Amino acid sequence: MIRVKMQKAILTAVAAFGFAGIFGATTVTANASSSKVNDYIASQGYKPAKVTKSIWSGFPKYKYRHGKGKPEGVVIHETANPSSTIYNEIAYMKRNYNNAFVHSFVDASNIINIANTDYLSWGVGYPGNARFIQFEQVEVHSKSAFAHEIANASWYTAYLLKQYNLKPNDAAYDGKGTVWSHGSVASHLGGSTHTDPVGYYASAGKKYFGQKYTMAAFYKMVKKYYNAMGSTSHSKLMTATYTTVDQKAKLSSKYTKYYLYNHVKGSNKNATRQKWSKITPKVGKTYYIDMTAKKSNGSMWYRIRPSKNSAKRYWVYSGNLTNIEDNATTATATSASATSASSSDSSSVVSSSVDSSSVSSDATSTSTAN
């Protein structure tokens, strides 16, 4: 829960910027070793929801204390609002991000990532904000919904740990670990007095399963999903050489065999499939290309726009396109020309696996919180 005492949270967050398992027999509770919620999830064979990336460019971007893309764990929240929906919560957070915000929201059907997890969020105050990825759970109101939400939240926690090469470690007992409740952060690190999601877990578990659900039981689910992901769940990213161009092409009749992406697949950890409807696909239709990417395996990718001046940009594999040709004012760069180009030359070449924004409005905010 982050709405309460937001001003305290933001002040401590600003202070941070200014300055600068289940495995121990003595720590396993009865509920952790025998959880009706966990057993029910296993018996129903629930599959976690896919992560929907809906990154909003309005959130500020500050690095974690060890740098961009270097979180030290995951904090689990809940909204403490029994009458709200996931979309209402997201809308509220966008309006009030100067007070507090988190990276993602989870409910029974959705995992929606709204802020770039490579940068910190403001949900637990100082010093936790500069250390952890944070997500909120929306309160749900049925046995099935609660079980689904726990499955989604625990899987997503494991997913984030894998993504950032962090091993599961329950921080509840000693304040040292990678899996935190808001309550654990408050208890061990300060910056807040909140205890979520402990109360929500206990009451929902008791109401729907006749047994309080605990963070220890949740951590057990995290471990289960983490181990199931295996060591190859997040394969090493390829490098890609990005080149600014001014080209156009037509959509191939084979486009349905491939996918649309927000980033170059395999060269960006945030690359996810997008709906073809976003570019109104039509075989033979002309799309405009402003950037190419040659991956280290030799495959070519193109960043296309549905119209010449559209702010919407998506990546496609070369097999999606035909009749690729230069426009009259092509501005393709090479690494050599990029070095010697004047400051007015917009062409560039980058060889890396870093983000290449899918939408031009994804600019980093430089404002600071008040």
TORNU-389358 format. One record per residue: residue in one letter; x, y, z of N, C-alpha, C in turn. Coordinates in steps of 0.05 Angstrom, whole numbers, padded with zeros to 5 digits, always signed. Each point is the difference from the previous one (the first is absolute). Layout:
REM residues N
AXYZXYZXYZ
...
***
This chain:
REM residues 370
M+00017-00024+00000-00017+00024+00000+00018+00024+00000
I-00005+00019-00019+00018+00023-00001-00015+00027+00000
R-00027-00001+00000-00014+00025+00000+00002+00015+00026
V+00000-00015+00022+00001+00012+00027+00028+00011+00005
K+00001+00024+00012+00026+00013+00006+00018+00002-00024
M-00012+00009-00023+00016+00002-00024+00022+00021+00003
Q-00006+00022+00014+00020+00021+00002+00025-00010+00014
K-00004-00016+00020+00023-00011+00014+00017-00018-00018
A-00015-00015-00017+00014-00018-00018+00016+00015-00021
I-00011+00022-00010+00014+00015-00021+00023+00015+00012
L-00003+00011+00024+00022+00014+00012+00024-00018+00005
T-00006-00024+00009+00022-00019+00005+00012-00009-00026
A-00017-00002-00021+00011-00007-00027+00019+00021-00010
V-00008+00025+00003+00017+00022-00009+00026+00001+00016
A-00001-00007+00025+00024-00002+00016+00019-00020-00011
A-00011-00021-00011+00018-00021-00012+00015+00011-00024
F-00014+00018-00016+00013+00011-00023+00021+00021+00009
G-00007+00014+00021+00018+00022+00008+00026-00010+00010
F+00001-00023+00012+00025-00011+00011+00012-00019-00020
A+00008+00018-00019+00019-00014-00017+00006+00003-00027
G-00197-00651+00142-00023+00018+00004-00017-00012+00019
I-00011+00020-00006-00017-00023+00006+00019-00024+00007
F+00024+00004-00002+00018-00022+00002+00011-00005+00028
G-00003+00017+00018+00009-00006+00027-00022-00011+00017
A+00005-00023+00012-00022-00014+00015-00010+00018+00022
T+00016+00017+00011-00008+00016+00022-00017+00024-00009
T-00001+00005-00026-00015+00024-00009-00025-00008-00017
V-00005-00025-00004-00023-00008-00015-00025-00002+00018
T-00020+00015-00006-00025-00002+00016-00017-00022-00010
A-00020-00007+00016-00018-00021-00008-00015+00007-00025
N-00008+00025-00002-00014+00009-00024+00017-00001-00025
A+00026+00004+00003+00018+00000-00022+00004-00029-00010
S+00001-00019+00018+00005-00027-00008-00026-00014-00009
S-00022+00010+00008-00026-00012-00007-00020+00022-00005
S+00001+00012-00024-00017+00022-00006-00023-00009-00018
K-00025+00005+00009-00023-00008-00016-00001+00016-00026
V+00009+00025+00001-00001+00016-00024+00020-00011-00021
N+00024-00006+00009+00021-00011-00018-00009-00027-00011
D-00012-00016+00017-00009-00027-00009-00022+00003-00020
Y-00018+00020+00004-00022+00004-00018+00011+00009-00028
I+00019+00018+00000+00012+00010-00025+00012-00024-00015
A+00014-00017+00014+00013-00024-00012-00022-00019-00011
S-00021-00004+00015-00021-00019-00009-00015+00011-00024
Q-00003+00026-00003-00014+00012-00022+00017+00003-00025
G+00026-00002+00003+00018+00003-00022+00000+00027-00013
Y-00003+00021+00017-00001+00027-00010+00025+00008-00015
K-00004+00014-00022+00022+00011-00015+00001+00030+00005
P+00022+00011+00008+00001+00029+00006-00006+00017-00025
A-00011+00023+00004-00005+00019-00022+00026+00009-00013
K-00001+00007-00025+00023+00011-00014+00004+00029+00009
V+00025+00008+00000+00006+00027+00008-00008+00019-00023
T-00017+00019+00007-00008+00021-00020+00017+00025+00006
K+00015+00008-00020+00017+00024+00004-00015+00024-00011
S-00006+00018+00019-00014+00025-00007+00015+00023+00013
I+00026+00003-00008+00017+00020+00013-00009+00028-00006
W-00004+00015+00021-00008+00028-00002+00025+00018+00001
S+00003+00018-00019+00024+00016-00002+00001+00022+00021
G-00023+00005+00014+00000+00022+00019+00014-00006+00027
F+00006-00025+00006+00013-00006+00025+00029+00009-00002
P+00010+00012+00022+00029+00008+00001+00018-00024-00001
K+00024+00004-00009+00019-00022-00002+00025+00007+00016
Y+00002-00013+00023+00024+00002+00017+00013-00028+00003
K+00026+00000+00000+00014-00026+00002-00002-00011+00029
Y+00002-00027+00002+00003-00012+00026+00027+00008+00012
R+00004-00006+00025+00024+00009+00013+00025-00012-00013
H-00002-00023-00012+00023-00012-00014-00001+00004-00030
G-00019+00016-00010-00001+00006-00028-00025-00009-00014
K-00003+00008-00025-00022-00007-00017-00001-00031-00003
G-00024-00011+00003-00004-00028-00005+00013-00018+00022
K+00004+00011+00024+00013-00015+00021-00016+00000+00026
P-00025-00009-00001-00016-00003+00025+00012-00022+00017
E-00007+00000+00025+00010-00020+00019-00022-00019+00010
G-00024+00003-00010-00022-00017+00009-00027+00010-00009
V-00021-00012+00010-00027+00007-00008-00017+00004+00025
V-00016+00022+00000-00018+00005+00022-00029-00005-00009
I-00015-00014+00016-00027-00007-00006-00019+00018+00017
H-00018+00015-00013-00019+00017+00013-00028-00011-00005
E-00020+00012+00014-00028-00002-00008-00013+00027+00005
T-00021+00006-00016-00010+00027-00001-00017+00009+00024
A-00010-00019+00016-00017+00007+00023-00025+00015-00008
N-00009-00005-00025-00024+00013-00010-00019-00023-00011
P-00019-00009+00016-00017-00022-00008-00019+00005-00023
S-00004+00025-00007-00020+00007-00021+00012+00008-00026
S+00027+00000-00003+00013+00010-00024+00006-00023-00019
T+00006+00007-00025+00009-00019-00020+00028+00006-00008
I+00013-00018-00014+00027+00004-00008+00004+00024-00018
Y-00020+00005-00018+00002+00023-00018-00005+00026+00015
N-00017+00000+00019-00004+00024+00016+00025+00007+00016
E+00013-00021+00011+00024+00005+00015+00023+00011-00017
I+00002-00011-00024+00021+00010-00019-00006+00029-00007
A-00025+00007-00006-00007+00027-00007+00006+00019+00024
Y-00007-00009+00024+00005+00016+00024+00030+00005+00003
M+00016-00020-00004+00028+00002+00004+00013+00019-00020
K-00009+00000-00025+00010+00019-00019-00006+00029+00007
R-00023+00004+00013-00007+00027+00008+00015+00009+00025
N+00009-00019+00015+00013+00007+00026+00028-00011+00003
Y+00014-00004-00022+00026-00012+00002+00020+00017+00016
N-00004+00026+00001+00019+00016+00016-00001-00007+00029
N-00021-00012+00009-00002-00009+00028+00011-00029+00003
A-00008-00017-00018+00010-00028+00001-00008-00015-00026
F+00016-00019-00007-00007-00018-00022+00016-00026+00002
V-00011-00021-00013+00014-00026-00001+00004-00008-00029
H+00014-00022-00004+00006-00008-00027-00023-00015-00014
S-00015-00015+00015-00020-00018-00012-00024-00004+00018
F-00021-00010-00012-00024-00008+00014-00008-00028-00007
V-00011-00014+00020-00008-00028-00004-00028-00004+00012
D-00017-00015-00015-00025-00009+00011-00004-00029-00009
A-00025-00010+00000-00005-00028-00007+00005-00006-00029
S-00001+00020-00017+00002-00005-00029+00023+00014-00014
N+00013+00018+00014+00019+00018-00014+00026+00003+00016
I+00022+00004-00015+00025+00010+00011+00007+00023-00019
I-00003+00025+00010+00003+00023-00018+00024+00016+00010
N+00021+00002-00016+00024+00014+00006-00002+00029-00011
I-00001+00020+00018-00005+00027-00009+00025+00018+00002
A+00020-00008+00014+00025+00016+00003+00024-00018-00005
N+00020+00012-00013+00024-00015-00007+00014-00011+00025
T+00003-00026+00002+00012-00012+00024+00030+00004+00001
D+00012+00011-00020+00028+00007+00001+00005+00025+00017
Y-00021+00014+00007+00002+00024+00016-00017-00004+00026
L+00007+00014+00021-00014-00003+00025-00028+00012-00001
S-00017-00008+00020-00026+00012+00003-00002+00011+00029
W-00023+00013+00007-00003+00012+00026-00023-00013+00015
G+00006-00021+00014-00022-00014+00014+00005-00007+00029
V+00025+00000+00008+00006-00008+00028+00017+00021+00015
G+00007+00022-00013+00016+00020+00013+00030-00007-00001
Y+00016+00016+00014+00029-00004+00002+00006-00020+00022
P+00017-00020-00004+00018-00003-00023-00010-00020-00021
G-00024-00012+00005-00009-00022-00017-00005+00008-00029
N-00009+00025-00005-00006+00008-00027+00024-00004-00019
A+00023+00006+00011+00025-00001-00017+00010-00029-00003
R-00015-00020+00011+00011-00027+00000-00018-00020-00015
F-00027+00005+00000-00018-00022-00008-00019+00007-00022
I-00007-00020-00017-00023+00001-00017-00024-00003+00017
Q-00022+00013-00006-00024-00001+00016-00025-00004-00016
F-00019-00016+00009-00025-00003-00013-00023-00002+00020
E-00024+00008-00009-00024+00000+00016-00018-00023-00008
Q-00014-00011+00019-00022-00019-00005-00026+00014+00006
V-00019-00003-00018-00027+00011+00004-00017-00020+00016
E-00015+00009+00019-00017-00019+00016-00021-00013-00018
V-00003-00026+00002-00020-00015-00015-00019-00013+00019
H-00022-00012-00011-00022-00007+00017-00013-00027-00005
S+00016-00020-00005-00010-00027-00002+00023-00019+00004
K-00007-00025+00006+00021-00021+00004+00017-00003-00024
S-00012-00003-00023+00015-00004-00025+00017+00025-00006
A-00011+00024+00003+00015+00024-00006+00024+00003+00018
F-00003-00006+00026+00022+00003+00018+00023-00020-00007
A-00008-00024-00006+00020-00020-00008+00015+00008-00026
H-00016+00010-00019+00012+00009-00025+00020+00023+00005
E-00009+00019+00018+00017+00023+00005+00027-00009+00013
I-00002-00018+00019+00024-00010+00014+00018-00014-00021
A-00011-00015-00018+00016-00013-00020+00013+00021-00018
N-00014+00020-00008+00011+00021-00017+00022+00015+00015
A-00005+00008+00024+00019+00016+00016+00026-00016+00006
S-00003-00025+00008+00024-00015+00007+00016-00007-00025
W-00014-00006-00022+00014-00006-00026+00015+00026-00009
Y-00014+00023+00002+00013+00025-00009+00024+00007+00017
T-00001-00006+00026+00023+00004+00017+00023-00017-00009
A-00005-00025-00006+00021-00018-00010+00011+00009-00027
Y-00018+00009-00017+00007+00010-00026+00020+00023+00002
L-00007+00019+00018+00018+00023+00004+00027-00008+00011
L+00000-00018+00019+00025-00010+00011+00018-00012-00022
K-00013-00016-00017+00015-00012-00023+00010+00022-00019
Q-00017+00019-00005+00007+00021-00019+00025+00015+00008
Y+00003+00004+00026+00022+00016+00011+00022-00017+00014
N-00001-00026-00006+00021-00018+00010+00002+00001+00031
L-00023+00000+00013-00001+00000+00029-00011-00027+00009
K+00011-00011+00022-00010-00025+00011-00021+00005+00021
P-00020-00017+00002-00020+00003+00021+00012-00001+00028
N-00008+00018+00017+00010+00001+00027-00021+00015+00016
D-00014-00013+00019-00021+00013+00015+00012+00019+00020
A-00007+00026-00003+00012+00021+00017-00015+00003+00027
A-00022-00014+00004-00017+00004+00023+00015-00004+00027
Y+00019-00018+00000+00011-00009+00026+00024+00017+00009
D+00016+00008-00019+00025+00015+00007+00003+00026-00015
G-00019+00007-00016+00002+00025-00015+00021+00000-00022
K+00009-00024-00007+00019-00004-00022-00011-00020-00019
G-00006+00009-00024-00011-00018-00020-00010+00014-00024
T-00015-00014-00017-00009+00010-00025-00031+00001-00002
V-00014-00014+00018-00029+00000-00001-00010+00014+00026
W-00014+00023-00004-00008+00016+00023-00030+00006-00001
S-00013+00000+00022-00026+00013+00003+00005+00029+00007
H-00020+00017-00004+00003+00027+00009+00005+00001+00030
G-00013-00019+00014+00004-00002+00029+00028-00006+00008
S+00013-00018-00015+00028-00007+00006+00019+00024-00004
V-00006+00016-00022+00016+00023-00005-00003+00020+00024
A-00025+00004+00008-00005+00019+00023+00014-00010+00025
S-00001-00025+00005+00011-00012+00024+00031+00001+00001
H+00012-00007-00022+00029-00003-00001+00015+00025-00010
L-00013+00015-00018+00014+00023-00012-00011+00027+00006
G-00025+00000+00010-00013+00026+00006-00011+00013-00025
G-00006+00026+00002-00011+00015-00023-00029-00002-00002
S-00013-00017+00016-00029-00003-00002-00009-00016+00025
T-00027+00001+00005-00011-00015+00023-00020-00021-00011
H-00001-00003-00026-00020-00018-00011+00007-00030+00004
T-00020-00017-00001+00005-00029+00005-00011-00017-00023
D-00011+00013-00021-00011-00016-00022+00021-00018-00014
P-00008-00022-00012-00027-00010-00003-00009-00019+00021
V+00013+00000+00023-00004-00020+00021-00030-00002+00008
G-00012+00023+00006-00028-00001+00009-00019-00010-00021
Y+00004+00009-00024-00017-00008-00023+00003-00030-00004
Y+00024-00010+00000+00005-00029-00004-00015-00016+00022
A+00004+00009+00025-00012-00015+00022-00030-00001-00001
S-00013+00023-00006-00029+00002+00000-00012-00015-00024
A+00012+00004-00024-00010-00014-00024+00003-00030+00002
G+00024-00008+00011+00004-00029+00003-00020-00012+00019
K-00005+00013+00022-00019-00010+00020-00028-00001-00011
K-00008+00021-00015-00027+00002-00011-00005-00021-00021
Y+00019-00004-00018-00005-00018-00023+00010-00028+00003
F+00020-00004+00018+00012-00026+00003-00001-00011+00029
G-00010+00016+00018-00001-00008+00028+00027-00001+00013
Q+00020+00013-00012+00027+00000+00011+00014+00026-00008
K+00012+00013+00019+00014+00025-00007+00023-00006-00020
Y+00002+00018-00020+00022-00003-00018+00023+00018+00010
T+00025-00009-00004+00023+00014+00012+00021+00007-00022
M+00017+00018+00007+00022+00006-00018+00019-00023-00002
A+00002-00017+00021+00017-00024-00002-00011-00019-00021
A-00027-00002-00001-00012-00018-00020+00004+00013-00028
F-00002+00026-00002+00004+00014-00025+00029-00005-00010
Y+00019+00002+00018+00028-00004-00007+00004-00029-00011
K-00014-00018+00011+00002-00028-00009-00009-00002-00029
M-00021+00015-00007-00009+00000-00028+00020+00013-00018
V+00013+00022+00010+00020+00013-00016+00023-00020-00006
K+00009-00014+00020+00021-00020-00004-00008-00021-00021
K-00025-00009+00002-00010-00021-00018+00001+00010-00029
Y-00010+00024-00004+00000+00011-00028+00029+00006-00009
Y+00016+00010+00017+00028+00006-00007+00015-00025-00009
N-00003-00021+00015+00013-00025-00006-00010-00012-00026
A-00026+00004-00005-00012-00011-00025+00009+00015-00025
M+00009+00025+00004+00009+00016-00023+00027-00010-00010
G+00015-00013+00016+00026-00011-00009+00020+00022-00006
S+00024-00009-00006+00022+00018-00004+00000+00014-00027
T-00017-00011-00018-00001+00012-00027-00024+00017-00005
S-00015+00006+00022-00024+00015-00003+00005+00028-00012
H+00022+00012+00008+00008+00026-00011+00027-00003-00013
S+00000-00006-00026+00024-00005-00014+00016+00026-00004
K+00025-00003-00006+00018+00023-00003-00009+00015-00025
L-00001+00026+00002-00009+00017-00022+00022+00002-00021
M-00009+00002-00025+00018+00004-00022+00006+00030-00002
T+00022+00007-00012+00005+00028-00006-00013+00006-00027
A-00005+00026-00005-00012+00008-00025+00012+00027-00008
T+00004+00004-00026+00009+00026-00010-00023+00015-00011
Y-00007+00022+00012-00023+00017-00007+00009+00022-00019
T-00014+00004-00022+00007+00020-00019-00025+00017-00007
T+00002+00026+00002-00021+00018-00007-00003+00001-00031
V-00024-00003-00010-00004+00000-00029-00025+00016-00007
D-00004+00004-00025-00025+00012-00011-00009-00018-00023
Q-00015-00020+00006-00008-00020-00020-00030-00005+00002
K-00009-00016-00019-00028-00009+00001-00001-00029-00011
A-00022-00014+00006-00003-00027-00009-00030-00007+00000
K-00006-00022-00012-00028-00010+00000-00002-00024+00017
L-00023-00004+00012-00005-00022+00018-00003-00026-00017
S+00016-00020+00007+00000-00025-00015-00025-00017+00006
S-00007-00016-00018-00023-00019+00004+00007-00021+00021
K+00026-00002+00007+00009-00020+00020+00000+00012+00028
Y-00010+00024+00003+00003+00013+00026-00013-00015+00023
T-00021-00015-00005-00014-00014+00021+00017-00023+00012
K+00022-00007-00014+00017-00021+00011+00020+00011+00021
Y+00001+00026+00002+00018+00013+00018-00016+00017+00020
Y+00015+00016+00016-00013+00016+00021+00010+00029-00001
L-00016+00017+00011+00007+00028+00004+00011+00003+00028
Y+00021+00016+00003+00013+00003+00027+00004+00029+00006
N+00002+00006+00027+00006+00027+00008+00030+00005+00000
H+00016-00020+00001+00029+00002-00002+00010-00024-00017
V+00026+00000-00007+00011-00022-00016+00001-00025+00017
K-00014-00020-00009-00001-00026+00015+00029-00011+00003
G+00006-00009+00024+00026-00012+00005+00022+00019+00006
S-00005+00026-00005+00021+00020+00005-00008+00020+00022
N-00023-00004+00011-00011+00018+00021-00017-00016+00019
K+00006+00001+00025-00014-00017+00020-00029+00008+00003
N-00007+00024-00009-00028+00009+00002-00016-00005-00026
A+00011-00014-00019-00014-00005-00025-00024-00019+00004
T-00023+00009-00008-00025-00016+00002-00016+00003-00025
R-00016-00020-00006-00017+00001-00023-00021+00021+00003
Q-00007+00012-00023-00021+00020-00001-00022-00009-00019
K-00023+00011+00003-00023-00007-00017+00004+00013-00028
W-00004-00016-00021+00002+00010-00027-00019+00023-00004
S-00022+00001+00014-00020+00021-00004+00011+00027+00005
K+00022+00002+00015+00012+00026+00006+00011+00014-00025
I+00005-00015-00021+00010+00013-00024-00020-00003-00023
T-00024-00009+00005-00021-00005-00020+00012-00015-00024
P+00007-00025+00004+00014-00015-00021-00017-00005-00025
K+00013+00003-00023-00012-00005-00026+00022-00008-00019
V-00002-00023-00012+00021-00009-00019+00003+00020-00022
G+00025+00008-00005+00005+00019-00021+00000+00029+00009
K-00009+00005+00024-00001+00027+00010+00029+00010+00006
T+00005+00026-00005+00026+00011+00004+00004+00009+00029
Y+00022-00008+00012+00008+00008+00027+00027+00014-00002
Y+00005+00018+00019+00024+00017-00001+00020-00010+00021
I+00025-00002-00008+00021-00011+00016+00019+00023+00009
D+00004+00003+00026+00019+00020+00009+00025-00011+00014
M+00001-00027+00003+00023-00012+00012+00002-00029-00007
T+00024-00010-00004+00004-00029-00004+00018-00011+00023
A-00001-00026+00003+00016-00013+00021+00011-00026-00012
K+00026-00003-00001+00012-00025-00008+00010-00014+00024
K-00012-00023+00007+00007-00015+00023+00026-00015-00004
S+00013-00008+00021+00025-00014-00002-00002-00027-00014
N-00024-00010-00003-00004-00025-00015-00005+00005-00030
G+00001+00026-00008-00003+00007-00028-00028+00008-00008
S-00020-00005+00016-00027+00006-00008-00005+00030+00001
M-00017+00010-00018-00007+00028-00003-00027+00006+00011
W-00002+00022+00014-00026+00010+00011-00004+00029-00008
Y-00025+00007-00002-00007+00027-00009-00020+00012+00019
R+00004+00026+00007-00019+00014+00016-00019+00016-00019
I-00025-00007+00001-00019+00011-00019-00020+00018+00013
R-00011+00018-00017-00022+00017+00008-00023-00003-00020
P-00025+00001+00010-00022-00004-00019-00004+00024-00019
S+00011+00024+00008-00001+00023-00018+00025+00016+00004
K+00006+00018-00018+00025+00014-00001+00006+00015+00026
N-00021+00012+00012+00004+00016+00024-00011-00012+00025
S-00006-00025-00001-00012-00014+00024+00021-00002+00022
A-00010+00003+00025+00018-00004+00023+00001-00029+00008
K-00017-00016-00011+00000-00029+00006+00021-00014-00016
R+00017-00015+00013+00022-00014-00013+00003-00028+00011
Y+00003-00019-00017+00002-00028+00008+00020-00015-00017
W+00012-00021+00013+00021-00015-00014-00011-00025-00013
V+00009-00005-00024-00007-00025-00014+00024-00013-00012
Y-00001-00026-00003+00021-00016-00013-00002+00006-00030
S+00022-00003-00014+00001+00006-00029-00020-00016-00016
G-00008-00024+00010-00019-00016-00015-00028+00012-00001
N-00004+00020+00016-00027+00014-00001-00002+00019-00023
L+00022+00008-00012+00000+00022-00019+00009-00009-00028
T-00009+00015-00020+00010-00003-00028+00004+00028-00011
N+00014+00000-00023+00005+00026-00014+00011+00021+00018
I+00021-00007+00015+00013+00020+00017+00017+00018-00017
E-00005+00026+00002+00015+00019-00016+00004+00026+00015
D+00020+00016-00009+00006+00025+00013-00020+00021-00009
N-00006+00019+00018-00015+00024-00007+00020+00019-00013
A-00009+00022-00010+00017+00019-00014+00021+00012+00018
T-00005+00002+00026+00019+00013+00018+00011-00019+00020
T+00010-00023-00009+00012-00020+00017+00023+00011+00016
A+00001-00008+00026+00021+00010+00018+00012-00022+00015
T+00009-00021-00014+00012-00023+00013+00028+00007+00010
A+00006-00008+00024+00026+00006+00012+00016-00025+00003
T+00026+00003+00002+00018-00021+00008+00014+00009+00025
S+00013-00019+00014+00014+00008+00024+00021+00022-00005
A+00013-00001-00023+00020+00019-00006-00012+00028-00005
S-00022+00000-00016-00012+00026-00007-00014+00011+00025
A-00010-00017+00017-00013+00010+00024+00020+00015+00018
T+00025-00009+00000+00020+00013+00016+00007+00028-00011
S+00001+00001-00026+00009+00025-00012-00023+00019-00008
A-00025-00009+00004-00023+00016-00008-00002+00025+00017
S-00013+00020-00011-00004+00025+00014-00023-00004+00020
S-00003+00019+00019-00020-00002+00021-00028+00000-00012
S-00004+00009-00024-00026+00001-00012-00007-00026-00014
D+00019-00018-00003-00005-00025-00013-00014-00019+00019
S-00024-00009-00007-00016-00017+00018+00006-00030-00003
S+00017-00008-00019+00006-00028-00004+00018-00010+00022
S-00003-00026+00006+00017-00012+00020+00001-00030-00003
V+00021-00012+00010+00003-00028+00001+00007-00008+00028
V-00013-00020+00011+00005-00008+00027+00003-00031+00000
S+00021-00010+00011+00003-00029+00002-00002-00008+00029
S-00023-00010+00007-00005-00007+00028-00026-00016+00002
S-00007-00007+00025-00025-00013+00005-00018+00018+00017
V+00005+00026-00001-00016+00018+00017-00026+00006-00013
D-00018+00014+00015-00027+00006-00010+00001+00018-00025
S-00017-00006-00019-00005+00018-00022-00030+00004+00000
S-00008+00024+00008-00028+00006+00006-00019-00006-00023
S-00023-00012+00007-00020-00006-00021-00017+00024-00006
V-00002+00019+00018-00017+00024-00004+00017+00025+00006
S-00001+00019-00018+00017+00023+00003-00005+00016+00025
S-00024-00003+00012-00006+00016+00024+00012-00012+00025
D+00015-00023-00002+00012-00012+00023+00025+00015+00009
A-00003+00025+00006+00024+00016+00007+00003-00001+00030
T+00025+00001+00008+00006+00000+00029-00007+00026+00013
S-00015-00001+00021-00008+00024+00014+00024+00009+00018
T+00005+00026+00000+00022+00010+00016-00010+00015+00025
S-00026+00001+00003-00011+00014+00023+00004-00015+00026
T+00003+00014+00021+00002-00012+00026-00024+00004+00017
A-00005-00018+00018-00024+00003+00017+00003+00022+00020
N-00023+00012+00006+00000+00022+00020-00008-00010+00027
***
